[in-house]
Amino acid sequence: MSENREEILADFQACTGIEDIGAAFTLLDEAKWDLLAAINRVMPQDTQTLPSEVGPDIEMIEEIRRPTLVNGQASVVISPDFIEVPSTSHGSVSRRLTFHVNYNDGVVELTLPETSTVRDLKTMVFSKFGVPGCSQTLTGWYKTPNSDQTKLSSLKLPRENLLFLTVLDTENNGMDSVRAEDLLTRTYTLNVFDETKCKDYSLKYPGSKTVEEVKADVYNLTDIAVRHQVWSGWPTTLRDDTTTLAAARLNHPHHSLSVKRNPTKEYKRIVVDLADSDSSVEEFEDASESFTGEDEMFVEDMGSKKLQPLIPDNVEDETAGCIHFADEFTNRYGAMHPDFFPGTLEDAIKEACHKPASERRLLAVYLHHDASVLTNVFCTQLLCFDSVLQLLATNFVVWGWDLTYESNRQKFLASLTRSLGTMAAVTVRNVEVERLPALLLIMRMRSSTEIFTAVHGNVGVNDLLTSLIQTVDMFTEQQKQEVREEQERNAREMIKFEQDKAYQASLEIDRAKEEAKKHQEMIETQEKLRIETEKQEEEAKKEAERIALESELPDEPSENSSLSITKIRFRQPNGEFLERRFLATSRLQVLLNYLVVQGYHTEDYKVISSWPRRDLTTLNVNSTLQQLNLCPQETLILEER
C-alpha cells in the first residue's frame, strides 16, 4: 500500500507541479488518495479549456454572482468587473490586476494580467523582495488559491488587492526531504496535559491519524466533548481537523499539547431579526448534550426577546453609534466583554497612538457582522475569554463597529481612510463576510500608524491569544526603543559627558591591551628562540655522534671474503633501499651504528625484521648477526617511532 501511495504521490506532483511534499501529501489525503479527484481540486475543470473551445471574437469570462437583498428577498446581481470582453485579434483581452504586497513595513505594487498564475505573481514578488517562491506565504486573498498553478482568473479577484507576505521557516520542518511513506508510517507521541483534571496522557499515533480522531480519543479519556475542547500547542499552520499528523508539521517524535474545557456556555439557538441581513437565524448543533435548567431558561429568554442591531442603520453620529454598539453588545452577550472606547475612530487612534512613547498603547478595532455564522461563537467564546479580556484591558484601547448595514460599512471605510490611509481601507474592503468578525490590531511605530495584523473570525482561542501576544511583544519592544530615544534627547548633555568619560576609559583599556599584546608577543618570540636553540643543539649532538661512529665503523667486507658474510638490505621510509655486507660474526651494534651514520638514529627509528617480526633496537646489541638469524641475507625495514 505504501508503494502504491508513493507512486500516486509522484504522479500527482508530476501533473500539478507541486514541489512541496507536505502540501501534496495533504491534498491527496483530503481526496482520500484518489489521484484524479486530487488533480481536479488543484486544477479545476473550468480552467482546463482547449484553445479550440474559445471563440475567435469574444471571450466569455464567468460572472461573479454576489447575493443581495431586494425587497427583503435574496437576489443575485452580476459584478460589473466581469463582462464579455471583445477580442481585438485572435487573442482575447484580459483584465489587469493590481496587487499591493506588504512585507517588512514595505509595500510594492505589482500589476499583471488575470490570465497569469499564482506562480507568476510569486516570481514577481521574488524579484522585488528576494524571497524564493517556495518560502512565500501570501495571505489576504479575496479567494484563497488551491496551488501555485491556479490561474488568477479562476479566483474572481477585484482589480485592487492587498496581500501580506510572510516567509515560511523550513529549517526545522524538513518535510520536503522526507518520503511520503515515512510521513505516513512514522509514530508520533503526543504528550497531552488535561488542565481540568491536572493529568498527563501519553498517546502514540501513526502519521496517518487525523487531528479529528485524536480529539475524539481525548474526549474518551477526559470526558471533554470535542466542541468544548480548548487546545494549546497545535502548530499555527494547521488548517483544519481533517489534517493528518504527518501533514500537521508536529515535532517528531514527541509533541506536547494541553487541553481544557471551555467554560463559556453554548446556546442552542439565537435569533437575530435584521431586515438587511442575509441570514436571520444562527443555529448551533448541541443536540448531543442535555441542557441544564438554567440553560433552558436562558435559551427561552433569548428566543422570546428580539435582538437589536449593535448599530442602527444609517447612523449619523459616529460617537453615538459607538455608545449604542457597547450597550447592545452588553445586552446581547453579557457584561463580560472588552471595554469599548466611547468615541470616534479618530479619537480612539489619538487615545492609543498619538501620545508620548511611554504612554502609548495598542488599538484593537473589533468589526462585527450579524450575517456571519462565526459571529456568536467569536463573541461568546473568544472575545469574552478571560485571558483575551485581560490582554485587551492591559495593553489595548478597544474600539468596536458593526458592519452589518452597508451604510455603516461605508461610513467606517471613510473614517478609516481619513485616519490611516487608503491601504488600510483596502485591507478591510477585501475581507469577505464569511471571515468576519475581525480584530484589527493597530500600532504606531516611529512616525506612522498602521494595521499590524488582522485576526479573522475563523480562528481558535489559542490562535487569537498567540496573535495578541505577538503583537504586544512587538509593540513593547518598539516602545522601549522609542522611550529610550526620548530619554536620550532630554539628557543629551549628560550623555555627551558620559561618552567622553567612557572614551578616555576606553583609551586606557586599549593602551593596556596593547602593552599586554606586546608582552605576550615577546614571550612567544623568546619561547620560539629557545625551542630553535635546543633543536640546533640536539642536531649538533647527533651529528657529532654520527661522525664518531663513522670513524669507528669497520670497513665493508668484500664479496670474495673467505669469512662468512651476510648481505643486509634496508628499506627506508621513502621506499628506497640501502644495501651493505657485514661479517656474520659482527655484533648487532655495528649494524645499528651503520644506520646512525646513514642518518637513522635508533632514538628516532625502529629496525624491523620481517620474519619473525622483531624490533632489533630492543634486542641485545652484543648479539651477533648470525645469532639473530640475519644470515646469509636479510631485508630490514626502517620505521619512524
C-alpha positions as CSV (number, residue, x, y, z in Angstrom):
1,M,0.0,0.0,0.0
2,S,2.9,2.4,0.8
3,E,4.5,1.7,-2.5
4,N,1.2,2.5,-4.3
5,R,0.8,5.7,-2.3
6,E,4.3,6.7,-3.2
7,E,3.6,6.1,-6.9
8,I,0.4,8.2,-6.6
9,L,2.3,11.0,-4.9
10,A,4.9,11.0,-7.7
11,D,2.2,11.1,-10.4
12,F,0.4,13.9,-8.5
13,Q,3.5,16.1,-8.2
14,A,4.3,15.5,-11.9
15,C,0.8,16.5,-13.0
16,T,0.4,19.6,-10.8
17,G,4.0,20.8,-10.4
18,I,3.6,21.0,-6.6
19,E,7.2,20.5,-5.2
20,D,6.3,20.7,-1.5
21,I,5.8,17.1,-0.5
22,G,3.9,18.1,2.7
23,A,1.4,20.2,0.7
24,A,1.0,17.4,-1.9
25,F,0.5,14.8,0.9
26,T,-2.2,16.9,2.5
27,L,-4.1,17.4,-0.8
28,L,-4.0,13.7,-1.6
29,D,-5.1,12.9,2.0
30,E,-8.1,15.2,1.6
31,A,-9.0,13.4,-1.7
32,K,-8.6,10.0,0.0
33,W,-5.7,9.3,-2.4
34,D,-7.9,9.5,-5.4
35,L,-5.4,10.8,-8.0
36,L,-8.0,12.2,-10.4
37,A,-10.0,13.9,-7.7
38,A,-6.9,15.5,-6.2
39,I,-5.8,16.8,-9.5
40,N,-9.3,18.3,-10.2
41,R,-9.1,20.0,-6.8
42,V,-5.9,21.7,-7.7
43,M,-6.6,22.3,-11.3
44,P,-10.4,22.8,-11.7
45,Q,-12.0,21.7,-14.8
46,D,-13.3,25.2,-15.7
47,T,-9.6,26.2,-16.2
48,Q,-8.8,23.3,-18.5
49,T,-10.3,24.8,-21.7
50,L,-8.8,23.7,-25.0
51,P,-7.9,26.5,-27.4
52,S,-10.4,25.2,-30.0
53,E,-13.2,25.8,-27.5
54,V,-12.5,29.5,-27.3
55,G,-14.3,31.7,-29.8
56,P,-12.2,33.8,-32.1
57,D,-14.0,37.1,-31.5
58,I,-15.4,37.1,-27.9
59,E,-14.0,35.7,-24.7
60,M,-16.7,34.8,-22.2
61,I,-15.5,35.4,-18.7
62,E,-17.6,33.8,-15.9
63,E,-19.6,36.3,-13.9
64,I,-19.3,36.7,-10.2
65,R,-22.7,36.4,-8.7
66,R,-23.0,38.1,-5.3
67,P,-26.1,37.8,-3.1
68,T,-28.0,41.0,-2.1
69,L,-31.5,41.7,-0.7
70,V,-34.2,43.1,-2.9
71,N,-37.5,43.8,-1.0
72,G,-36.4,41.5,1.8
73,Q,-35.7,38.6,-0.6
74,A,-32.4,37.2,-1.6
75,S,-31.4,38.1,-5.1
76,V,-28.3,37.8,-7.3
77,V,-26.5,40.6,-9.1
78,I,-23.7,40.4,-11.5
79,S,-20.4,42.1,-10.7
80,P,-19.5,44.7,-13.3
81,D,-15.9,43.6,-13.0
82,F,-16.6,40.5,-15.2
83,I,-18.3,41.0,-18.5
84,E,-17.9,39.9,-22.1
85,V,-14.6,41.2,-23.4
86,P,-14.3,41.8,-27.1
87,S,-11.2,40.4,-28.7
88,T,-9.0,42.8,-30.8
89,S,-7.4,39.9,-32.6
90,H,-7.2,36.2,-32.4
91,G,-6.2,36.5,-28.7
92,S,-8.5,37.7,-26.0
93,V,-8.1,40.8,-23.9
94,S,-7.9,40.1,-20.2
95,R,-8.2,42.4,-17.2
96,R,-5.0,43.6,-15.4
97,L,-5.0,43.1,-11.7
98,T,-3.1,45.2,-9.2
99,F,-1.6,43.7,-6.1
100,H,-0.3,45.8,-3.2
101,V,2.1,43.3,-1.4
102,N,3.0,44.3,2.2
103,Y,6.3,42.9,3.6
104,N,8.6,44.1,6.4
105,D,7.0,47.5,6.6
106,G,7.3,48.0,2.9
107,V,4.6,47.9,0.1
108,V,5.2,47.2,-3.6
109,E,2.6,47.5,-6.3
110,L,2.6,44.6,-8.9
111,T,0.4,44.6,-12.0
112,L,-0.2,41.5,-14.2
113,P,-3.0,40.1,-16.4
114,E,-5.6,37.8,-14.7
115,T,-4.6,35.0,-17.1
116,S,-1.4,34.7,-15.1
117,T,-1.0,32.1,-12.3
118,V,-0.1,32.5,-8.7
119,R,3.3,31.2,-9.5
120,D,3.8,34.2,-11.9
121,L,2.8,36.5,-9.0
122,K,5.3,34.8,-6.7
123,T,8.0,35.2,-9.3
124,M,7.4,39.0,-9.4
125,V,7.4,39.0,-5.6
126,F,10.8,37.2,-5.6
127,S,12.2,39.9,-8.0
128,K,11.1,42.6,-5.6
129,F,11.8,41.2,-2.1
130,G,14.3,38.3,-2.9
131,V,12.1,35.7,-1.1
132,P,12.0,32.4,-3.0
133,G,8.6,31.2,-4.1
134,C,8.8,28.0,-2.1
135,S,9.2,30.1,1.1
136,Q,6.4,32.6,0.3
137,T,3.1,32.6,2.1
138,L,0.6,35.2,0.7
139,T,-2.4,36.0,2.8
140,G,-5.3,38.4,2.4
141,W,-6.8,36.7,-0.8
142,Y,-10.3,37.5,-1.8
143,K,-10.5,33.8,-2.5
144,T,-7.6,31.5,-1.4
145,P,-5.9,29.7,-4.3
146,N,-5.5,25.9,-4.2
147,S,-2.0,25.9,-5.6
148,D,0.7,27.9,-7.4
149,Q,-0.7,26.7,-10.7
150,T,-4.1,28.3,-10.0
151,K,-5.0,31.0,-12.6
152,L,-5.9,34.4,-11.2
153,S,-8.9,34.5,-13.4
154,S,-10.4,31.5,-11.5
155,L,-10.2,33.4,-8.2
156,K,-12.6,36.2,-9.4
157,L,-10.4,38.9,-7.8
158,P,-11.2,42.6,-7.7
159,R,-9.0,44.9,-9.6
160,E,-7.2,46.2,-6.5
161,N,-5.9,43.6,-4.0
162,L,-3.9,43.9,-0.8
163,L,-1.7,40.9,0.2
164,F,0.6,40.2,3.1
165,L,3.8,38.3,2.5
166,T,5.3,36.1,5.3
167,V,8.4,33.9,5.0
168,L,7.8,30.2,5.7
169,D,10.5,28.8,8.0
170,T,11.6,25.4,6.5
171,E,14.7,25.0,8.5
172,N,13.2,22.7,11.2
173,N,10.3,21.2,9.4
174,G,12.2,19.4,6.6
175,M,9.0,18.0,5.1
176,D,10.4,18.0,1.5
177,S,13.3,15.7,2.4
178,V,11.0,13.0,4.0
179,R,9.5,10.3,1.8
180,A,5.7,10.0,1.8
181,E,5.6,6.5,3.2
182,D,7.8,7.6,6.1
183,L,5.5,10.5,6.9
184,L,2.6,8.1,6.9
185,T,4.1,5.4,8.9
186,R,6.2,7.3,11.4
187,T,5.0,7.2,15.0
188,Y,4.2,10.4,16.9
189,T,4.0,10.5,20.7
190,L,1.6,13.2,21.9
191,N,2.0,14.3,25.5
192,V,-1.4,15.7,26.3
193,F,-1.9,17.6,29.6
194,D,-5.5,17.8,30.9
195,E,-5.7,21.2,32.6
196,T,-9.1,20.4,34.0
197,K,-8.0,17.3,35.9
198,C,-4.3,18.1,36.1
199,K,-3.5,14.8,34.5
200,D,-1.0,13.8,31.8
201,Y,-1.6,11.3,28.9
202,S,1.0,9.9,26.5
203,L,-0.7,8.9,23.2
204,K,1.1,7.2,20.3
205,Y,-0.3,7.5,16.8
206,P,0.9,6.8,13.2
207,G,1.3,9.7,10.9
208,S,-2.0,8.8,9.1
209,K,-4.1,9.6,12.1
210,T,-6.1,12.9,11.8
211,V,-6.4,15.6,14.3
212,E,-10.1,15.0,14.5
213,E,-9.5,11.4,15.5
214,V,-7.0,12.5,18.2
215,K,-9.6,14.9,19.6
216,A,-12.2,12.1,19.7
217,D,-9.8,9.9,21.6
218,V,-9.1,12.7,24.1
219,Y,-12.8,13.0,24.6
220,N,-13.0,9.3,25.6
221,L,-10.2,9.9,28.1
222,T,-11.2,13.3,29.6
223,D,-15.0,13.5,29.0
224,I,-14.5,16.9,27.4
225,A,-16.6,17.0,24.2
226,V,-14.7,17.9,21.1
227,R,-16.6,21.2,20.6
228,H,-15.8,22.2,24.3
229,Q,-12.1,21.4,24.0
230,V,-9.7,24.4,24.1
231,W,-6.2,23.3,22.9
232,S,-2.8,24.8,23.2
233,G,0.2,23.5,21.3
234,W,-1.1,22.7,17.8
235,P,1.0,24.3,15.0
236,T,-0.3,27.6,13.7
237,T,-0.1,26.2,10.2
238,L,-2.8,23.6,11.0
239,R,-5.6,24.2,8.5
240,D,-8.5,22.0,10.0
241,D,-9.2,18.9,12.0
242,T,-9.1,16.7,8.9
243,T,-5.3,17.2,8.6
244,T,-3.2,14.2,9.3
245,L,-0.4,14.3,11.9
246,A,2.1,13.7,9.2
247,A,1.0,16.9,7.4
248,A,0.4,18.9,10.5
249,R,4.2,19.6,10.9
250,L,4.4,18.4,14.5
251,N,7.6,17.9,16.4
252,H,8.8,14.4,15.9
253,P,8.9,12.0,17.8
254,H,7.4,13.9,20.8
255,H,4.9,16.8,20.7
256,S,3.4,18.5,23.8
257,L,-0.2,19.6,23.9
258,S,-2.6,20.8,26.6
259,V,-6.4,20.7,26.7
260,K,-9.1,22.1,28.9
261,R,-12.8,22.6,29.0
262,N,-14.2,25.8,27.6
263,P,-16.2,27.3,30.5
264,T,-18.3,29.5,28.2
265,K,-21.9,28.2,27.6
266,E,-23.1,27.2,24.2
267,Y,-26.5,28.3,23.3
268,K,-28.8,26.2,21.2
269,R,-30.4,28.9,19.1
270,I,-30.0,32.6,18.8
271,V,-32.5,34.6,16.6
272,V,-31.4,37.8,15.0
273,D,-34.1,39.8,13.3
274,L,-32.3,42.1,10.9
275,A,-34.1,43.2,7.7
276,D,-30.9,43.8,5.9
277,S,-29.1,40.5,6.8
278,D,-28.6,37.5,4.5
279,S,-29.3,35.2,7.4
280,S,-31.7,35.7,10.3
281,V,-31.1,32.5,12.2
282,E,-27.8,31.2,13.6
283,E,-28.1,27.6,14.8
284,F,-25.6,25.7,16.8
285,E,-25.6,21.9,16.9
286,D,-25.7,21.0,20.5
287,A,-28.1,18.0,20.5
288,S,-25.6,15.6,21.8
289,E,-25.6,17.1,25.3
290,S,-28.6,17.9,27.5
291,F,-29.2,21.4,28.8
292,T,-29.4,22.3,32.5
293,G,-32.4,24.1,33.8
294,E,-30.5,27.3,33.8
295,D,-29.5,26.9,30.2
296,E,-33.1,26.2,29.1
297,M,-34.4,29.3,30.8
298,F,-31.7,31.3,29.1
299,V,-32.5,29.9,25.7
300,E,-36.2,30.5,26.2
301,D,-35.5,34.1,27.2
302,M,-33.2,34.7,24.2
303,G,-35.8,33.3,21.9
304,S,-38.6,35.5,23.2
305,K,-36.5,38.6,23.0
306,K,-35.8,40.2,19.6
307,L,-32.2,41.2,19.4
308,Q,-31.5,44.7,18.2
309,P,-28.6,45.5,15.8
310,L,-25.5,46.7,17.5
311,I,-25.6,49.9,15.5
312,P,-28.8,51.2,13.8
313,D,-28.9,51.7,10.0
314,N,-27.6,55.0,8.6
315,V,-26.2,56.2,11.9
316,E,-25.0,59.8,11.5
317,D,-23.0,60.4,14.7
318,E,-20.1,58.1,14.9
319,T,-19.7,58.6,18.7
320,A,-23.4,57.8,19.3
321,G,-23.0,54.7,17.1
322,C,-20.1,53.5,19.3
323,I,-22.0,54.1,22.5
324,H,-25.0,52.2,21.1
325,F,-22.7,49.4,20.0
326,A,-21.3,49.0,23.5
327,D,-24.8,49.0,25.1
328,E,-26.3,46.4,22.7
329,F,-23.2,44.2,22.9
330,T,-23.8,44.1,26.7
331,N,-27.4,43.3,26.3
332,R,-26.7,40.5,23.8
333,Y,-23.5,38.9,25.3
334,G,-23.4,40.0,28.9
335,A,-21.2,42.2,30.9
336,M,-18.1,40.2,30.4
337,H,-16.7,41.9,27.3
338,P,-13.9,44.3,26.4
339,D,-14.3,47.9,27.5
340,F,-15.2,49.6,24.2
341,F,-13.9,53.1,23.7
342,P,-16.9,55.6,23.5
343,G,-15.8,57.9,20.7
344,T,-14.9,58.1,17.0
345,L,-12.2,56.0,15.4
346,E,-10.1,59.1,15.1
347,D,-10.4,59.8,18.8
348,A,-9.6,56.1,19.6
349,I,-6.4,56.4,17.5
350,K,-5.4,59.6,19.3
351,E,-6.1,58.0,22.7
352,A,-4.0,54.9,21.9
353,C,-1.3,56.1,19.5
354,H,-0.9,59.9,19.5
355,K,0.8,60.2,22.9
356,P,4.3,60.2,24.2
357,A,6.0,56.8,23.7
358,S,5.8,55.9,27.4
359,E,2.0,56.4,27.5
360,R,1.3,54.9,24.1
361,R,-1.0,51.8,23.8
362,L,-2.2,49.4,21.0
363,L,-5.6,49.8,19.3
364,A,-7.8,46.9,18.7
365,V,-10.7,47.6,16.3
366,Y,-13.4,44.9,16.5
367,L,-15.5,44.6,13.3
368,H,-18.9,42.9,13.8
369,H,-21.3,41.4,11.3
370,D,-24.5,39.7,12.2
371,A,-24.7,37.8,8.8
372,S,-21.6,35.7,9.5
373,V,-22.0,32.3,11.1
374,L,-18.8,32.9,13.1
375,T,-20.1,36.0,14.9
376,N,-21.8,34.4,18.0
377,V,-19.0,31.9,18.6
378,F,-16.3,34.6,18.3
379,C,-18.1,36.9,20.7
380,T,-19.0,34.3,23.3
381,Q,-16.0,32.0,23.2
382,L,-13.1,34.1,22.0
383,L,-13.7,37.9,22.5
384,C,-15.1,37.3,26.1
385,F,-12.5,34.7,27.1
386,D,-10.8,35.6,30.4
387,S,-7.2,35.6,29.0
388,V,-8.3,37.6,26.0
389,L,-10.1,40.1,28.1
390,Q,-7.1,40.5,30.4
391,L,-4.7,41.1,27.5
392,L,-7.0,43.6,25.8
393,A,-7.6,45.5,29.1
394,T,-3.9,45.7,29.9
395,N,-2.4,46.6,26.5
396,F,-5.2,47.8,24.2
397,V,-7.7,50.5,23.6
398,V,-10.7,48.6,22.1
399,W,-13.0,50.2,19.6
400,G,-16.0,48.5,18.1
401,W,-18.1,48.9,15.0
402,D,-20.9,47.0,13.3
403,L,-20.6,46.4,9.5
404,T,-23.9,44.6,9.1
405,Y,-25.6,47.5,7.3
406,E,-23.9,48.8,4.1
407,S,-24.3,52.4,5.2
408,N,-22.4,51.8,8.4
409,R,-19.7,49.8,6.5
410,Q,-19.2,52.7,4.1
411,K,-19.0,55.2,7.0
412,F,-16.4,53.1,8.7
413,L,-14.3,52.8,5.5
414,A,-14.4,56.5,5.0
415,S,-13.3,57.1,8.6
416,L,-10.6,54.5,8.3
417,T,-9.3,56.1,5.1
418,R,-9.1,59.6,6.7
419,S,-7.3,58.2,9.8
420,L,-4.9,55.5,8.4
421,G,-5.0,55.9,4.6
422,T,-6.2,54.0,1.5
423,M,-4.2,50.8,2.1
424,A,-5.9,50.2,5.5
425,A,-9.3,50.7,3.8
426,V,-8.3,48.2,1.1
427,T,-7.5,45.7,3.8
428,V,-11.0,45.8,5.3
429,R,-12.8,46.1,1.9
430,N,-11.4,42.8,0.7
431,V,-12.4,40.8,3.8
432,E,-15.4,38.6,3.0
433,V,-18.4,38.4,5.2
434,E,-17.7,34.7,5.9
435,R,-14.4,35.6,7.5
436,L,-15.9,38.2,9.8
437,P,-15.9,39.2,12.6
438,A,-12.4,40.5,12.6
439,L,-10.0,42.2,15.0
440,L,-7.7,44.8,13.5
441,L,-4.6,45.3,15.7
442,I,-3.2,48.8,15.1
443,M,0.1,50.2,16.4
444,R,2.2,53.3,15.9
445,M,5.8,52.6,15.0
446,R,8.1,55.6,14.6
447,S,6.0,58.2,12.9
448,S,3.4,56.0,11.2
449,T,0.2,54.4,12.5
450,E,-0.8,51.3,10.6
451,I,-2.6,48.0,10.8
452,F,-0.1,45.4,12.2
453,T,-2.2,42.3,11.7
454,A,-5.9,41.3,11.2
455,V,-7.3,38.3,13.1
456,H,-10.4,36.9,11.4
457,G,-13.3,35.1,13.0
458,N,-12.4,31.6,11.7
459,V,-9.6,31.1,14.4
460,G,-9.5,29.4,17.7
461,V,-8.9,31.0,21.1
462,N,-5.2,29.8,21.0
463,D,-4.6,31.4,17.7
464,L,-6.2,34.7,18.9
465,L,-4.1,34.7,22.1
466,T,-1.0,34.0,20.0
467,S,-1.7,36.9,17.7
468,L,-2.4,39.3,20.6
469,I,0.7,38.2,22.5
470,Q,2.9,38.5,19.4
471,T,1.6,42.0,18.7
472,V,2.1,43.1,22.3
473,D,5.7,41.7,22.2
474,M,6.5,43.6,19.0
475,F,4.9,46.8,20.3
476,T,6.6,46.5,23.7
477,E,10.0,46.1,22.0
478,Q,9.4,49.1,19.7
479,Q,8.0,51.2,22.6
480,K,11.1,50.5,24.7
481,Q,13.3,51.8,21.9
482,E,11.2,54.9,21.4
483,V,11.1,55.7,25.1
484,R,14.9,55.3,25.2
485,E,15.3,57.7,22.3
486,E,13.1,60.3,24.1
487,Q,15.1,60.0,27.3
488,E,18.3,60.4,25.3
489,R,17.1,63.6,23.7
490,N,16.2,65.0,27.1
491,A,19.5,64.1,28.7
492,R,21.8,64.8,25.7
493,E,24.5,66.8,27.6
494,M,24.8,64.3,30.4
495,I,25.1,61.5,27.8
496,K,27.9,63.5,26.0
497,F,29.8,63.8,29.3
498,E,29.4,60.1,30.0
499,Q,30.5,59.3,26.4
500,D,33.7,61.5,26.8
501,K,34.5,59.8,30.1
502,A,33.9,56.4,28.6
503,Y,36.1,57.3,25.6
504,Q,39.0,58.1,27.9
505,A,38.5,54.9,29.8
506,S,38.4,53.1,26.5
507,L,41.7,54.6,25.5
508,E,43.3,53.5,28.8
509,I,41.9,50.0,28.2
510,D,43.2,49.9,24.7
511,R,46.7,51.0,25.9
512,A,46.7,48.3,28.5
513,K,45.6,45.7,25.9
514,E,48.4,46.9,23.5
515,E,51.0,46.6,26.2
516,A,49.7,43.1,27.1
517,K,49.8,42.1,23.5
518,K,53.4,43.3,23.1
519,H,54.4,41.4,26.2
520,Q,52.8,38.3,25.0
521,E,54.5,38.6,21.6
522,M,57.9,39.0,23.4
523,I,57.3,35.8,25.5
524,E,56.3,33.9,22.4
525,T,59.4,35.1,20.5
526,Q,61.6,34.0,23.4
527,E,60.0,30.6,23.5
528,K,60.4,30.1,19.8
529,L,64.1,31.1,20.1
530,R,64.6,28.6,23.0
531,I,63.0,25.8,21.1
532,E,65.1,26.5,18.0
533,T,68.3,26.7,20.0
534,E,67.5,23.3,21.7
535,K,66.8,21.8,18.3
536,Q,70.1,23.0,16.9
537,E,72.0,21.7,19.9
538,E,70.3,18.3,19.5
539,E,71.1,18.2,15.8
540,A,74.8,19.2,16.6
541,K,75.0,16.5,19.2
542,K,73.6,13.8,16.8
543,E,76.0,15.0,14.0
544,A,79.0,14.7,16.4
545,E,77.9,11.2,17.4
546,R,77.4,10.2,13.8
547,I,80.9,11.4,12.9
548,A,82.4,9.5,15.8
549,L,80.6,6.3,14.9
550,E,81.6,6.7,11.2
551,S,85.3,6.6,12.2
552,E,84.8,3.5,14.4
553,L,82.7,1.7,11.8
554,P,84.6,-1.3,10.3
555,D,85.1,-1.5,6.6
556,E,82.6,-3.4,4.5
557,P,83.9,-6.9,3.7
558,S,84.3,-7.8,0.1
559,E,82.1,-10.4,-1.6
560,N,85.1,-12.7,-2.1
561,S,86.0,-12.7,1.5
562,S,86.8,-16.1,3.0
563,L,84.9,-15.2,6.1
564,S,81.2,-15.8,6.5
565,I,79.3,-12.7,5.4
566,T,75.7,-11.6,5.3
567,K,74.1,-9.1,2.9
568,I,71.6,-6.8,4.6
569,R,69.0,-4.6,2.7
570,F,67.4,-1.7,4.5
571,R,64.0,-0.4,3.2
572,Q,63.9,3.3,4.0
573,P,60.7,5.2,4.9
574,N,60.6,6.8,1.4
575,G,60.6,3.3,-0.2
576,E,64.2,3.3,-1.4
577,F,66.8,0.7,-0.3
578,L,70.2,0.7,1.3
579,E,72.4,-2.4,1.0
580,R,75.6,-3.4,2.8
581,R,77.6,-6.5,3.6
582,F,78.5,-7.4,7.2
583,L,80.5,-10.2,8.8
584,A,78.3,-12.8,10.2
585,T,80.2,-12.5,13.4
586,S,79.7,-8.8,13.6
587,R,77.7,-7.6,16.6
588,L,74.2,-6.0,16.2
589,Q,75.7,-2.7,17.5
590,V,77.8,-2.5,14.3
591,L,74.6,-2.7,12.2
592,L,72.9,0.0,14.3
593,N,76.0,2.2,14.1
594,Y,75.9,1.9,10.3
595,L,72.3,3.1,10.3
596,V,73.2,6.1,12.6
597,V,75.9,7.1,10.1
598,Q,73.3,6.9,7.4
599,G,71.1,9.3,9.4
600,Y,68.7,6.8,11.1
601,H,69.3,7.2,14.8
602,T,67.9,4.5,16.9
603,E,66.1,7.1,19.1
604,D,64.1,8.1,16.1
605,Y,63.7,4.9,14.1
606,K,62.9,1.3,14.6
607,V,64.7,-1.6,12.8
608,I,62.2,-4.3,12.0
609,S,63.0,-7.8,10.8
610,S,60.3,-9.4,8.5
611,W,60.2,-12.9,10.0
612,P,59.8,-13.3,12.8
613,R,58.8,-9.6,13.1
614,R,61.1,-8.1,15.7
615,D,62.4,-4.6,16.6
616,L,66.1,-5.2,16.6
617,T,66.7,-2.0,18.6
618,T,65.1,-3.7,21.6
619,L,67.5,-6.8,21.4
620,N,70.9,-7.3,22.9
621,V,73.3,-5.2,20.9
622,N,76.2,-7.6,21.6
623,S,74.4,-10.5,19.8
624,T,76.0,-11.4,16.5
625,L,74.1,-11.2,13.3
626,Q,74.4,-15.0,12.9
627,Q,72.9,-15.5,16.4
628,L,70.0,-13.3,15.3
629,N,69.4,-15.4,12.1
630,L,70.3,-12.5,9.9
631,C,72.5,-14.6,7.6
632,P,73.2,-15.1,4.8
633,Q,70.9,-12.2,3.8
634,E,68.0,-10.3,5.2
635,T,65.8,-7.3,4.5
636,L,65.1,-5.0,7.3
637,I,62.5,-2.2,7.5
638,L,63.2,1.3,8.9
639,E,60.1,2.8,10.6
640,E,59.8,6.2,12.4
641,R,58.9,6.0,16.0
